[in-house]
Every structure is written in structure tokens, then in C-alpha cells.
Amino acid sequence: MLKRTFFSLLIFSVVISVLPAQGDCIYLLKMDGVINPASAGFIIEGIEKAEEEGVSCLVIQMDTPGGLMESMRSIVKRILTSRVPVIVYVAPSGSRAGSAGVFITMAAHIAAMAPGTNIGAAHPVQMGQKIDKEMESKILNDTVAYIKTIAKQRGRNAKWAERAVRESVSVTEEEALRLGVIDLVSPSLEDLLNRVDGRRVEISPGNVVTLKAKGLEIRTLKMSFRDRLLYTISNPNIAYILLMLGMYGLFFELANPGVILPGVVGGICLLLAFFAFQMLPVNYAGIGLIVLGIILFIAEIKVTSYGMLSVGGVMSLILGSIMLIESPAEAEFLRISFLRFILPVVLVSAGFFLFALAMVVRAHRRRPTTGREGLVGEIGVAKTDLSPEGLVEVHGELWSAEAEKEIKAGERIKVAGMAGMKVTVIKL
């Protein structure tokens, strides 16, 4: 019994010694795209997970053109209060830390960039409602004070940080290193971790830790399904497509009550689109013009306008799509692509409604095939002598008939008219 217990404890000790401690690893979080509530939630959750697991450090590999100010502030606040060292690495080559990305990079305990990257152009861009000069100046001064505070707390170049906000200056990785904006330029993540190994990092005032990074396991954190969904639909192009699909779905449901599927899909798409619009600078006049455009297309089917309603619908749809997202030239990542999304959607919409119009016109011009009008002009055969009345067979049906001239049974006839339930026929 003692031997078994001894060997069990020995095996357990060996297993424990072989397994790495939870803190002997590094978390890697990749942020590629716009800074918005979804990406902010992803980064904040990553920092919290790193703190809970007690990892050696968290690396945020970033490539961003910028994003929303509130989302950026949430990320910066969480980095500044993190209990584990946070390394922001602008990579791979060709990446950038623009606008909101500048604040996040400067807030890191260690800031690094890969060769062929750039950082800067952090001037605040006001989207949505227009503001006066005084309010714009207040926002600018507040942003400058914010980035200078971050730079001073991390011991970085506060003067350059102010210029990045006021003058939208941007620098390469070598210039950023020389100016004291970042700490390192590293060609790869492995090189970066080797170089920061043993570096002393101040987590908070008076709390300095020695960073252990060399040779540790790197674990990549993935976005949850919820975060991926929110991040995807917050893309202006995706939100625009969802809006159009939602409107078309409801239109088909109203045009064909009881089909159910178009209405359900359309309702879901509209709700997702409106949720996305909460995170985007939406111009509701643009939504109004899009709705008006669809109404004009529908009216073209009902009213004879010789194409004028369709022209108005196309113009309204194009203008509404362009106006839908209010984004200045500096925020190109918040614009809907005209060639890739707006133009195809407008052409498909116009093509569909013009096709429906053509079908309606063709149906109106088609010769009736049923009822009284459908019998006139049809060919049949006399079943009895018509002198002047008798029976004829048309479409396999027997009709009482009357003829101006006598017609013998078996002769072919043509229906010339109809009065009540009696047809008027002529001899062929």
C-alpha cells in the first residue's frame, strides 16, 4: 500500500513538473481592421482573460486605419489599467497604426513596429452631425490633452503625439523609433519576444515586473462568434446590403401575403442593419431616399409613366446610397463602396423592377384566352345545321350558336361575337 502511494505521488510530481505553468505562455491577439465596439470588446476580453490566466504578457498585433473615438478610449483605458504587460506590435509589413491606432500603440507598455509600417494621422474626425468651429476646437484640444497624457505616462514623445493630432503627421517605423514614439523595430514576432525578454516594465506606479518572453508558448486568441458577427455587420458595406435585403424581403412578403420566408428573412436583415447603424454615422435622409426609390419602382408597375418613375427611382436610390453614411474624406473606411456595392445594387434593383414592368405590359397586351373575350376569333365546328341557329363545338365545349348564313353540320366555323350565352359564328 505504501509503495503504491509512493509511486502515485512520484508520477504526479513528474507530471506537474513537466506541464508548464499557466503563466509560462504568451497570448497573441490579432486586430486587423477598423476600431469599433466589436473590436474593442474583443481586445478588452483578451486583456481580462490574460489577467485571469496570469500569462507572461499579451501581444496585440495590429493593422488599423483608425476607428471610433469611444471604442478607442475603452481600449486605452483597459490597457492602462492592465495587470499584465501589453505589447502592441504594428505588423506585418505594410500595416499601419492610423488615427485611433496611434493612441492604442502609445498606451502599450511596449510599442513595436515591423519594417515597412507607419504610424500617425490621429486628427479627430467628426462624423454625423455638423458642429461649429468652437465645438470642433474643444474636441481637438481634448484629444490633444488625452494623447499627451498617454505619452507622458508611458515615457514617449508627447510633442510628436500632439503633432499627430493637430497636424495629422505620419512617420515610418524608423522615424518613430528615432523620435521616441515606439520602443522597438522588429521584423518578426519571435524576434520581438527575444528582444523584450528580461526588460523591466512598470505595470502601475511602483509595480515593476521583469518581462519573461523568450521561448514561451504563444497562444492565439480568437474572436468569439458574437464578436465576429458584430464586427462583420458593422462594416458599412455589409450594413447597406442588409438594409436592401430587408426592404426587398418585406416588399415580397407584402406583395405575396402568406409566403412567410421573405418576411422573416427581411425582418431579420432589417434589425441587423439598424443595429449596425447604431455604430455608424447614418444620415436618415439617405434612408428616406432609398425607401422613396423602391416606392417609385413599385409605382412604375402600377402607373403608366413611360419610364419616368423608374428614372426617378434610380436617381433616388443612387443619391440615398451615397448619402447613407456621413463620412468625411479622412474616414474612407466608413464609406460604402460605389463601384463594388452601390452601383451593382442599383442596377439589379432597376433591372428587376423593369423586368416586372415588362411582364405586366406583356400580360396586358396578350390576347385573352378565357371568358367571353377568349372565345372571339376561335375556330370550331358546327355540330348541327345552323339555319340560322344550332350547336357548335369550340375548345371541346358545346355552345348555342347563330349564323347569318346557313351552315351545314360538320363545317368549320369561326366565333365572331357573343351575346349572353349564345355565340355568333361565320363559316370559314
Beta strands, then each sheet from edge to edge (+ up, - down):
strand 1: 25-32
strand 2: 57-63
strand 3: 86-90
strand 4: 96-98
strand 5: 110-113
strand 6: 118-120
strand 7: 170-172
strand 8: 184-185
strand 9: 200-204
strand 10: 207-210
strand 11: 217-221
strand 12: 379-382
strand 13: 389-394
strand 14: 397-403
strand 15: 412-419
strand 16: 422-427
sheet 1: 8+ 5+ 3+ 2+ 1+ 11+
sheet 2: 4+ 6+ 7-
sheet 3: 9+ 10-
sheet 4: 12+ 13- 14+ 16+ 15- 12+
end
